[in-house]
C-alpha cells in the first residue's frame, strides 16, 4: 500500500489490522499509529469523554476512537515521549463527548486526565485522574496512582505499589497488590485481597471494610474519624490486632479468643500464630471484628 507516514508508522498500522477484526469496529477508526519505545512516557487529556487503555506486547501505540466534529484532536511527541488528547475549545463552549481507545506498550507509563469521563485500563501503569468519572483498572502494572473526586474506583491489579484516593466515591482494592495506600473522604473503602504486605487505609466518614486473611508478616494501619472500620476475617486468619477508639464502640466477634490486653477504649488480641500486625483506630466510629 502507499503510505505517506514513516516506515515505523506504517508497521504500527499493519500491527493493528487484526485488532479491527477482534473489536468488530467497536473501538472506532484509527486516529494515530506510530512506533513507540517499550518504556514510553505518555500523557493523555480527554476532559469530556471516556478513555480505555490496553497494554500490549508491540513496540507501537495506536489511538482509535470517535472524536466529536466540534473538538480538536492533537497528537505530538517522539518515540519515547508522547502527548495527545482533546483541546479545550477556543470559543469557551463546552466540549462534546469523545471516546478514545489506546493500545500502548505494557511497560509504558501513562498520565491520564478526564473531568467527567470514565477511565478503564488493562495491563497499564501510571497516574489516572478524573473529577467525576469512574476508574476501573485490571491486569499487571508496575505502579498505580489513581484519584477520583466523586466517581468510583475499582482496582483489580497485580502491582508492587498502589496509591488510590476518592472523595465521595467508593473504592475497591482487589487482585494481587503488595504495597497499598488507599483512602476516601465519604465513600466506602473495601479491601478484598490477601496479598497485601503493607497497607495504609483510611477515611473521614466512609466505612472501611477488610475481608480476607492478612498475609504472614503483613503490616496494616487502619484509621477513620466518624466512619466504621469492619474486619470480616477467615477462620484461619493470623495476626495481632490492636483496636482503639476515642468515643466509638469496639465489637469483638471472636468471643472464643481472650484479648491480650483491654481497656475501656481499646482491645489487643492475637489470632492464630499472630503473624500479621494490624492496628485500627477511630475517633468516634465503631470498630467491628468478626469471623466469616
Order of alpha helices (4+ residues) and beta strands (2+ residues): alpha-alpha-beta-beta-beta-beta-beta-beta-beta-beta-beta-beta-beta-beta-beta-beta-beta-beta-beta-beta-beta-beta-beta-beta-beta-beta-beta
